[in-house]
Structure formats: C-alpha cells, structure tokens
Amino acid sequence: MEENFINIWEKALEALKEETSQIAYKTYIEVMVPRLVDKNTVCFLAPSSYHIEICKKRYLDLIQNTLKFLTSVDYQITFEAKDAIPENAEDEALDVEVVKGQYANMQVNENSQTGNASVDLKKIKEDAGLNTRYSFDNFVIGTNNRFAQATAYSVSQNLGATNPLYIYGGVGLGKTHLMQAIGSAVIDKDPSKKVIYCTGELFVNELIKAMLNPNMNESFKKKFRNVDLLLIDDVQIIAGKDKCQEEFFHTFNSLFDNGKQIVLTSEKPPKEINGLEDRLKTRFSMGVSVDIQTPDYETRFAILKKRAEEERYVIDDDILVKIATRVKSNVRELEGVFNKLMAYTKFTNNPLTDAVVDNTIESILVKNTNILTSKLIMQVVAKFFDIKVTDLTSDKRSTTIAFPRQIAMYLCREVADMSFSAIGKDFGGRDHSTVLHAYSKIKDDYDNNPDTKDLIDDIKKTLERES
C-alpha cells in the first residue's frame, strides 16, 4: 500500500464533499476506506454489498476523476464488503487498525453478525416486530424514493442525529419497507440495540389495554420509552384520540430528550393530518421529513426484475415490461401481479401466454379500484350518516338526505374521477347540471369549512380501508 494514499484519499474526500449532497457524501462516500493499492488499482472497503452497488452506479466515475485530478493516475477501482475482510487482515499492506479507525464513526461492533455467530439476528428482529424480508439490500431505488432511501440509511448508521425521521406517501409505495430496513440495519450493526416496530393501531390498542388495567401502565411506558429506536407505522391513526396523543407526546419527548431515535410514517405530512394536535405537528416536523412518490416506469421494471431474481423465477423481460407499463399505482399492485403469475406457473406448469398475463393484470387492477365505484362510495357515505343507500338515489330533499347525497356525488367526481353525467345516472337519473351544482357546493365547503373537510377526509380514509 502506498503510504501517502491515505493522505490522497483525505484530499479526495474534501473535493467529493463539495460535489455531492451532504446525505450522499455521509452515506456512500465518506464510509469508503482505501484497503489496498497495487500500482494503478485501488480496492476500497465498503460497509456492505449495498454500498458497493450504489457507488458503482452513481459515484464511480466521480471518484475516479477526482483521484486522477489529484494524482494524474487513472486508477481502476474495486470494492470489497466489510464482512469479506480476511482473518489475517493485520498482515495486509494496510494495517487493520487503520480500517477500524476509519470506521470509528460507524460504531463497528465486534459482537455483530460477523463477530458472533451465536447471535440469532432473525429472532431479535422478529421480537422487535420486524419482518426480516425488508432490508436496504432489496429496496429498489428510483427517482421517486432516492432521497428517502438515502436519508433512511443515514439514520440507521447514526441514531439520534436526524430526529425524528418522518416518511410520508401514498399506500403501497414502500414506507413500511424503508422503516423496517432501518430497524434491521441497526440490529445487524449492533444486536444489543433495543428496537421496537409497531403500527399506530397497535400502539393505540396497547395504550387502551394499559388504561383499562393500571398494573400495565408502567410496563407500557417502559416498553415504548426504554428503546434506542422506536418505529411507528401509520402514526396518523392517533389523530383525534386525545388520550393517545397525550401519551405519545410524552413518549416522544422522553425518547427525544434522551437522544433516542424516532422514525414515523404517515400518508401525509404532519401539517395536513386533521385532528393531530399542534404540539405533535411541531415535534413531527422538528427533524427531516421525506416523501415517497409513485414509482416511474424504470423503477417499476427494476422492482419486478429484482423480485424475479430473488425468487429465481424465469420470466421474459417482455412480460415484465407489460406489467410495469400497465400497473402504475404502487408497489403492492406490481407485486400482486408478479406473485399471481408466479403461482400460476408453479401450480399449472403451463407457460405464460398473453391472455394469462392480461387477465392477471386486469384482475389486480379491478380488485384495487373498488374505491372508484359509485356503489362503494354510496355504501360508505350512507353508513357514515346512518341512512339507507336507496335514500341517496331517491327524490328525498330533506337536509339529512340532500347533504350526504351531495357529498357522495362530490366523492364520485373527486375520488373516482367519474363524469357528471355518469354520476347523475347512478344517482337516480339526475341531470348533469344537478351533479355539477352539488360538486361545486361541497368543494367550496371543503375548501372553506374545516368541519366539512374533516368529515370528507374521514370518509376518504374509510374508502381506502374498504377497497
């Protein structure tokens, strides 16, 4: 190893820091450690195979050009994962203590998976409420989630530095995957860390049990406040529940004040959650909020390709292209189509024809568009107002019927994207001008009346659950 290469790399890091975002630099570049140099070849030690994959895709040219600028040498760069260090590493040209020193900021744990085979990481993760299927290694990165993934990984490597991390986005876009990947990475790195993952609904249920049984109160507090990392999925469920918000407020403060990491997911940013106390909105916004958007075509195709590799399932790229082109909403629908096709192949031993693929896609899309039917909207609205579905399509004009009917019409237009004439037809053959009037009235109320907005948002949540 060239004795001065460490100094060269330090200068390169200074330049690379200016050329990349802070998160990218901290997450992918700074953690690379030069291990061996042989003439014009450099081998970097990386924290994981995942880091290697990202560096090769995004930063390899930048690193090579920076080194060439500093040394005039056109270095060829290779990578080696941390767990590939040979046992006799101290005999290598680069002293292992140098490597460990470089990794000091990563809290290298000698009792981690590679250092203590007796540790049952799978059981530790399951006890923490984690699904071991979710990891950073199998999270497919695209333009829709790149910043969220980088931030999440950074949090997993430096607990408490970004607090809280708040991830938001629509259904089935990968929020849970990313959140649980943080928990798994923390345990992989240090199995002694106390991690808890639970849904907002589970938190509420456990709190109710504790309230009903005073003997459980202290154990509840101990469970959620005596952790290094608390992961709460769908935290919006606590909105409108005063006791739950009170307890979560104190839990949040206890963890935050003690430097413990909090990660939350929700469908919306904090300020848009109706019924959430202002003091919680403020705390949820104190750290970093990142959103995950709908995946683009390239990301959708990459997700399908990754799943095929994981399952060792041989499937033509043309079929994956068709799925990625037509299934656009979220990752769950993509995986639904993929899993159904894989099951078809397994249980029938028949090849996938165009008809089979088309029918499978249609069945998934139709199943997941129940929310878009006027029938379902009428059922949910009628239940909300404790009236009959037939009242909504009748000629009754009392306020107790007319207002729910107008809301149902509004939702058919706003959520189901139905035409005014189609809505009128489904609501007892009404003229499109009647529907337009109802839509305009409710839209105005929604924009200007908080009570109407809260009511309609609650109905929308129910529609999502019913679909």
C-alpha positions as CSV (number, residue, x, y, z in Angstrom):
1,M,0.0,0.0,0.0
2,E,1.4,3.4,-0.9
3,E,2.0,5.2,2.4
4,N,0.7,8.5,1.1
5,F,-2.5,7.2,-0.4
6,I,-4.4,7.8,2.8
7,N,-3.5,11.5,2.6
8,I,-4.5,11.5,-1.1
9,W,-7.9,10.0,-0.2
10,E,-8.4,12.6,2.5
11,K,-7.9,15.3,-0.1
12,A,-10.2,13.5,-2.5
13,L,-12.9,13.4,0.2
14,E,-12.7,17.1,0.7
15,A,-13.3,17.6,-3.1
16,L,-16.0,14.9,-3.2
17,K,-17.8,16.6,-0.3
18,E,-18.3,19.7,-2.4
19,E,-19.5,17.7,-5.4
20,T,-22.3,15.7,-3.7
21,S,-25.1,16.3,-1.3
22,Q,-24.4,16.0,2.4
23,I,-26.5,12.9,2.8
24,A,-24.9,11.2,-0.2
25,Y,-21.5,12.1,1.0
26,K,-22.1,10.8,4.5
27,T,-23.9,7.7,3.4
28,Y,-22.0,6.4,0.5
29,I,-18.6,8.1,0.0
30,E,-17.1,9.0,3.4
31,V,-17.6,5.4,4.6
32,M,-15.4,4.0,1.9
33,V,-12.0,3.1,3.2
34,P,-8.9,2.5,0.9
35,R,-7.7,-1.0,1.7
36,L,-5.1,-1.9,-0.9
37,V,-3.3,-0.1,-3.7
38,D,-1.4,-2.0,-6.3
39,K,0.1,0.2,-9.0
40,N,-2.9,1.9,-10.5
41,T,-5.6,-0.2,-8.8
42,V,-7.3,0.8,-5.6
43,C,-9.5,-1.6,-3.5
44,F,-12.0,0.2,-1.2
45,L,-13.5,-1.4,1.8
46,A,-17.3,-0.8,1.9
47,P,-19.8,-1.3,4.8
48,S,-21.9,-3.7,2.7
49,S,-22.6,-5.0,-0.8
50,Y,-25.4,-2.5,-1.0
51,H,-22.9,0.4,-0.7
52,I,-20.8,-1.2,-3.4
53,E,-23.8,-1.4,-5.8
54,I,-24.7,2.3,-5.2
55,C,-21.2,3.5,-5.5
56,K,-20.7,1.7,-8.8
57,K,-23.9,3.0,-10.2
58,R,-23.6,6.7,-9.1
59,Y,-20.2,7.7,-7.9
60,L,-17.6,5.5,-9.5
61,D,-16.8,8.0,-12.3
62,L,-16.7,10.9,-9.9
63,I,-14.3,9.1,-7.6
64,Q,-12.1,8.1,-10.5
65,N,-12.0,11.6,-11.9
66,T,-11.2,13.2,-8.6
67,L,-8.3,10.8,-7.9
68,K,-7.0,11.4,-11.5
69,F,-7.2,15.2,-10.9
70,L,-5.2,14.9,-7.7
71,T,-2.6,12.4,-8.8
72,S,-2.7,12.3,-12.6
73,V,-3.1,8.5,-12.2
74,D,-6.0,6.8,-13.9
75,Y,-6.9,4.5,-11.0
76,Q,-9.0,1.4,-11.6
77,I,-11.3,1.0,-8.6
78,T,-12.6,-2.2,-7.0
79,F,-14.6,-2.7,-3.8
80,E,-14.8,-5.3,-1.0
81,A,-17.6,-5.6,1.5
82,K,-16.6,-5.2,5.2
83,D,-17.5,-8.8,6.1
84,A,-15.1,-10.0,3.4
85,I,-12.0,-8.9,5.5
86,P,-9.8,-12.0,5.8
87,E,-8.9,-13.2,9.3
88,N,-5.2,-12.3,8.7
89,A,-6.1,-8.8,7.7
90,E,-3.4,-7.4,10.1
91,D,-0.8,-8.9,7.7
92,E,-2.2,-7.0,4.7
93,A,-0.4,-3.9,3.4
94,L,-3.0,-1.7,5.1
95,D,-3.0,-2.2,8.9
96,V,-6.4,-3.4,10.1
97,E,-6.3,-0.7,12.9
98,V,-6.3,1.9,10.2
99,V,-9.5,0.4,8.8
100,K,-11.1,0.2,12.2
101,G,-10.1,3.8,12.9
102,Q,-11.7,4.9,9.6
103,Y,-14.9,3.1,10.7
104,A,-14.9,4.6,14.2
105,N,-17.8,6.9,13.2
106,M,-19.8,3.8,12.2
107,Q,-19.6,2.2,15.6
108,V,-18.2,-1.1,14.4
109,N,-19.5,-3.7,16.8
110,E,-17.3,-6.8,17.5
111,N,-20.5,-8.7,18.6
112,S,-22.3,-8.1,15.3
113,Q,-23.4,-10.8,12.9
114,T,-19.8,-11.4,11.6
115,G,-18.2,-11.3,15.0
116,N,-20.6,-13.5,17.0
117,A,-22.2,-16.3,15.1
118,S,-24.2,-17.3,18.2
119,V,-26.4,-14.2,18.0
120,D,-29.7,-15.0,16.4
121,L,-30.4,-11.9,14.5
122,K,-33.5,-13.2,12.9
123,K,-35.1,-13.8,16.3
124,I,-34.0,-10.5,17.6
125,K,-35.6,-8.8,14.6
126,E,-38.8,-10.7,14.9
127,D,-39.0,-9.9,18.7
128,A,-38.7,-6.3,17.7
129,G,-41.7,-6.6,15.4
130,L,-39.7,-6.5,12.2
131,N,-40.2,-8.5,9.0
132,T,-36.8,-9.9,8.0
133,R,-37.8,-9.7,4.4
134,Y,-37.4,-5.9,4.5
135,S,-33.9,-4.6,4.1
136,F,-31.9,-1.9,2.3
137,D,-30.4,-4.6,0.1
138,N,-33.7,-5.4,-1.6
139,F,-35.1,-1.9,-1.6
140,V,-35.2,-0.8,-5.2
141,I,-34.1,2.8,-5.6
142,G,-35.7,5.1,-8.2
143,T,-36.3,8.8,-8.7
144,N,-39.4,8.6,-6.6
145,N,-37.6,7.4,-3.4
146,R,-33.9,8.1,-3.8
147,F,-33.8,10.9,-1.2
148,A,-36.0,9.0,1.3
149,Q,-33.7,5.9,1.0
150,A,-30.5,7.8,1.5
151,T,-31.9,9.6,4.5
152,A,-33.2,6.4,6.0
153,Y,-29.9,4.7,5.6
154,S,-28.1,7.6,7.1
155,V,-30.4,7.4,10.1
156,S,-29.7,3.7,10.5
157,Q,-26.0,4.5,10.7
158,N,-26.2,7.4,13.1
159,L,-29.1,7.1,15.5
160,G,-30.4,10.3,17.1
161,A,-28.6,12.6,14.6
162,T,-31.7,13.2,12.5
163,N,-34.6,13.2,14.9
164,P,-37.4,12.4,14.1
165,L,-37.3,11.0,10.6
166,Y,-40.8,11.3,9.1
167,I,-41.6,9.4,6.0
168,Y,-44.8,10.0,4.1
169,G,-46.5,9.0,0.9
170,G,-49.4,7.0,-0.5
171,V,-50.4,3.4,0.1
172,G,-48.1,0.7,-1.1
173,L,-45.1,2.9,-2.1
174,G,-42.5,1.4,0.3
175,K,-42.8,3.4,3.6
176,T,-43.0,0.3,5.7
177,H,-40.2,-1.4,3.8
178,L,-37.9,1.6,4.4
179,M,-38.8,2.0,8.0
180,Q,-38.2,-1.7,8.8
181,A,-35.0,-1.7,6.8
182,I,-33.7,0.9,9.3
183,G,-34.5,-1.4,12.2
184,S,-32.9,-4.4,10.6
185,A,-29.7,-2.4,9.7
186,V,-29.5,-1.1,13.3
187,I,-29.7,-4.7,14.7
188,D,-27.3,-6.0,12.1
189,K,-24.8,-3.4,13.2
190,D,-25.4,-3.8,17.0
191,P,-27.8,-6.6,18.2
192,S,-27.7,-5.1,21.7
193,K,-29.7,-2.1,20.5
194,K,-33.3,-2.1,21.6
195,V,-35.6,-1.6,18.7
196,I,-39.4,-1.6,18.5
197,Y,-41.6,-1.5,15.4
198,C,-45.3,-1.3,15.7
199,T,-48.2,0.2,13.8
200,G,-50.1,3.3,15.1
201,E,-53.1,1.0,15.5
202,L,-51.1,-1.4,17.8
203,F,-49.8,1.5,19.8
204,V,-53.4,2.7,20.4
205,N,-54.6,-0.8,21.3
206,E,-51.8,-1.4,23.8
207,L,-52.5,2.0,25.4
208,I,-56.2,1.2,25.8
209,K,-55.3,-2.1,27.5
210,A,-52.9,-0.2,29.8
211,M,-55.6,2.3,30.6
212,L,-58.1,-0.4,31.5
213,N,-55.5,-2.2,33.7
214,P,-53.5,0.2,35.8
215,N,-51.0,-2.6,36.6
216,M,-50.0,-2.5,32.9
217,N,-49.4,1.2,32.8
218,E,-45.8,1.2,33.9
219,S,-44.9,-1.8,31.6
220,F,-46.4,0.1,28.7
221,K,-44.3,3.2,29.4
222,K,-41.2,1.0,29.9
223,K,-41.8,-0.8,26.6
224,F,-42.0,2.3,24.4
225,R,-39.7,4.7,26.3
226,N,-36.8,2.3,27.1
227,V,-35.6,1.8,23.5
228,D,-32.9,3.1,21.2
229,L,-35.1,3.1,18.2
230,L,-38.9,3.5,18.0
231,L,-40.6,2.9,14.7
232,I,-44.2,3.8,14.4
233,D,-46.0,3.0,11.1
234,D,-49.1,5.0,10.1
235,V,-48.9,7.4,13.0
236,Q,-51.8,9.3,11.7
237,I,-54.1,6.8,13.4
238,I,-53.6,8.6,16.7
239,A,-55.2,11.8,15.3
240,G,-58.4,12.8,17.1
241,K,-57.7,10.5,20.0
242,D,-56.9,12.8,22.9
243,K,-55.5,10.2,25.4
244,C,-53.4,8.6,22.7
245,Q,-51.9,11.9,21.6
246,E,-51.2,12.8,25.2
247,E,-49.3,9.6,25.8
248,F,-47.5,9.7,22.5
249,F,-46.5,13.3,23.2
250,H,-44.8,12.2,26.5
251,T,-43.2,9.1,24.8
252,F,-41.8,11.3,22.0
253,N,-40.4,13.8,24.5
254,S,-38.8,11.1,26.6
255,L,-37.0,9.5,23.7
256,F,-36.0,12.8,22.0
257,D,-34.6,14.3,25.2
258,N,-32.5,11.1,25.8
259,G,-31.1,11.2,22.2
260,K,-33.0,8.1,21.1
261,Q,-34.1,7.7,17.5
262,I,-37.8,8.1,16.4
263,V,-39.0,7.1,12.9
264,L,-42.6,7.7,11.8
265,T,-44.5,7.0,8.7
266,S,-47.8,8.5,7.5
267,E,-49.9,9.1,4.4
268,K,-49.5,12.9,4.7
269,P,-47.0,15.5,6.1
270,P,-47.7,16.5,9.7
271,K,-49.4,19.8,9.0
272,E,-52.0,18.0,6.8
273,I,-53.1,15.5,9.4
274,N,-56.5,16.6,10.5
275,G,-57.2,16.1,14.3
276,L,-53.5,16.0,15.1
277,E,-52.5,18.3,18.0
278,D,-50.4,21.3,17.0
279,R,-47.7,20.3,19.6
280,L,-47.3,16.9,17.9
281,K,-47.3,18.5,14.4
282,T,-44.4,20.7,15.6
283,R,-42.5,17.8,17.0
284,F,-43.0,15.6,14.0
285,S,-41.6,18.4,11.8
286,M,-38.5,19.0,14.0
287,G,-36.2,16.6,12.2
288,V,-36.3,15.6,8.5
289,S,-39.5,14.9,6.5
290,V,-39.1,12.9,3.3
291,D,-41.8,11.8,0.8
292,I,-42.1,8.8,-1.5
293,Q,-43.8,9.3,-4.8
294,T,-45.4,6.9,-7.2
295,P,-42.6,4.9,-8.9
296,D,-41.8,5.7,-12.6
297,Y,-41.6,3.1,-15.3
298,E,-37.9,2.4,-14.8
299,T,-38.3,1.9,-11.1
300,R,-41.4,-0.4,-11.6
301,F,-39.4,-2.5,-14.0
302,A,-36.5,-2.7,-11.7
303,I,-38.7,-3.8,-8.8
304,L,-40.1,-6.6,-10.9
305,K,-36.7,-7.6,-12.1
306,K,-35.4,-7.7,-8.5
307,R,-38.3,-9.9,-7.4
308,A,-37.7,-12.3,-10.2
309,E,-34.0,-12.6,-9.2
310,E,-34.9,-13.1,-5.5
311,E,-37.4,-15.8,-6.3
312,R,-35.2,-17.3,-9.1
313,Y,-38.3,-17.1,-11.3
314,V,-37.6,-17.2,-15.0
315,I,-39.9,-14.8,-16.7
316,D,-39.4,-12.9,-20.0
317,D,-38.5,-9.3,-19.9
318,D,-41.3,-8.6,-22.4
319,I,-43.8,-9.7,-19.7
320,L,-42.2,-7.5,-17.1
321,V,-42.3,-4.6,-19.5
322,K,-46.0,-5.1,-20.0
323,I,-46.7,-5.3,-16.2
324,A,-44.5,-2.2,-15.5
325,T,-46.3,-0.3,-18.3
326,R,-49.8,-1.0,-17.2
327,V,-49.6,-1.2,-13.4
328,K,-48.7,2.3,-12.3
329,S,-50.2,3.0,-8.9
330,N,-47.9,1.3,-6.3
331,V,-45.5,-1.4,-5.5
332,R,-48.2,-3.6,-3.9
333,E,-50.1,-3.9,-7.2
334,L,-46.9,-4.7,-9.0
335,E,-46.1,-7.5,-6.6
336,G,-49.7,-8.7,-6.6
337,V,-49.5,-9.3,-10.4
338,F,-46.0,-10.8,-10.1
339,N,-47.0,-13.2,-7.3
340,K,-50.1,-14.3,-9.1
341,L,-48.2,-15.1,-12.3
342,M,-45.5,-17.0,-10.4
343,A,-48.2,-19.0,-8.6
344,Y,-49.9,-19.8,-12.0
345,T,-46.6,-21.1,-13.4
346,K,-45.9,-23.2,-10.3
347,F,-49.3,-24.8,-9.9
348,T,-50.2,-25.4,-13.6
349,N,-46.7,-25.9,-15.2
350,N,-48.1,-24.0,-18.1
351,P,-46.2,-21.2,-19.9
352,L,-47.4,-17.6,-19.5
353,T,-49.5,-16.6,-22.5
354,D,-50.5,-13.0,-23.4
355,A,-54.1,-13.9,-22.3
356,V,-53.0,-15.1,-18.9
357,V,-50.8,-12.0,-18.3
358,D,-53.5,-9.6,-19.5
359,N,-56.2,-11.3,-17.3
360,T,-54.0,-11.3,-14.3
361,I,-53.2,-7.6,-14.7
362,E,-56.9,-6.8,-15.1
363,S,-57.9,-8.8,-12.1
364,I,-55.5,-7.0,-9.9
365,L,-56.4,-3.6,-11.2
366,V,-60.1,-4.2,-10.9
367,K,-59.7,-5.6,-7.4
368,N,-57.9,-2.4,-6.4
369,T,-60.3,0.0,-8.0
370,N,-63.3,-0.9,-5.8
371,I,-62.8,2.5,-4.2
372,L,-63.5,4.1,-7.6
373,T,-67.1,2.8,-7.9
374,S,-70.1,4.9,-7.1
375,K,-71.7,1.9,-5.4
376,L,-69.0,1.6,-2.8
377,I,-68.9,5.4,-2.2
378,M,-72.7,5.4,-1.6
379,Q,-72.4,2.5,0.8
380,V,-69.7,4.2,2.9
381,V,-71.4,7.6,2.9
382,A,-74.8,6.1,3.8
383,K,-73.1,4.2,6.7
384,F,-71.5,7.5,7.9
385,F,-74.8,9.3,8.0
386,D,-76.8,6.3,9.2
387,I,-79.2,6.4,6.2
388,K,-80.1,3.9,3.5
389,V,-78.2,3.7,0.2
390,T,-81.6,4.0,-1.5
391,D,-82.1,7.4,0.2
392,L,-79.1,8.7,-1.9
393,T,-80.7,7.8,-5.2
394,S,-84.3,8.8,-4.1
395,D,-86.1,12.1,-4.7
396,K,-86.0,13.0,-1.0
397,R,-84.8,16.6,-0.5
398,S,-84.5,16.9,3.3
399,T,-81.2,18.2,4.6
400,T,-80.5,14.9,6.3
401,I,-80.5,13.2,2.8
402,A,-79.5,16.0,0.5
403,F,-76.2,16.8,2.2
404,P,-74.9,13.2,2.3
405,R,-76.1,12.8,-1.4
406,Q,-74.1,15.9,-2.4
407,I,-71.0,14.6,-0.6
408,A,-71.4,11.2,-2.3
409,M,-71.6,13.0,-5.7
410,Y,-68.6,15.1,-4.8
411,L,-66.5,12.0,-4.0
412,C,-67.6,10.2,-7.1
413,R,-66.1,13.1,-9.1
414,E,-63.1,13.9,-6.9
415,V,-62.0,10.4,-5.9
416,A,-63.5,8.1,-8.7
417,D,-63.0,10.7,-11.5
418,M,-66.4,10.0,-12.9
419,S,-68.1,12.3,-15.4
420,F,-71.0,14.4,-14.2
421,S,-73.4,12.6,-16.5
422,A,-72.3,9.2,-15.3
423,I,-72.7,10.3,-11.7
424,G,-76.2,11.6,-12.4
425,K,-77.2,8.3,-14.0
426,D,-76.0,6.3,-10.9
427,F,-77.9,8.7,-8.6
428,G,-81.3,8.0,-9.9
429,G,-81.0,9.5,-13.4
430,R,-80.3,13.1,-12.3
431,D,-79.2,15.8,-14.8
432,H,-75.5,16.5,-15.0
433,S,-76.2,20.2,-14.0
434,T,-77.6,18.9,-10.7
435,V,-74.4,16.9,-10.1
436,L,-72.3,19.9,-11.1
437,H,-74.1,22.1,-8.6
438,A,-73.6,19.5,-5.8
439,Y,-69.9,19.1,-6.6
440,S,-69.3,22.9,-6.6
441,K,-71.2,23.4,-3.3
442,I,-69.3,20.6,-1.5
443,K,-65.9,21.7,-3.0
444,D,-66.5,25.2,-1.7
445,D,-67.4,23.8,1.8
446,Y,-64.3,21.5,1.7
447,D,-62.0,24.4,0.9
448,N,-63.5,26.9,3.5
449,N,-65.2,24.9,6.2
450,P,-62.8,22.8,8.4
451,D,-65.7,20.7,9.7
452,T,-66.7,19.6,6.2
453,K,-63.1,19.0,5.3
454,D,-62.5,16.8,8.4
455,L,-65.8,14.9,7.6
456,I,-64.9,14.2,4.0
457,D,-61.3,13.2,4.8
458,D,-62.6,10.7,7.3
459,I,-64.9,9.2,4.6
460,K,-61.9,9.0,2.3
461,K,-59.9,7.1,4.8
462,T,-62.8,4.6,5.2
463,L,-63.0,4.2,1.4
464,E,-59.3,3.4,1.4
465,R,-59.7,0.7,4.1
466,E,-62.8,-0.7,2.3
467,S,-61.1,-1.1,-1.0
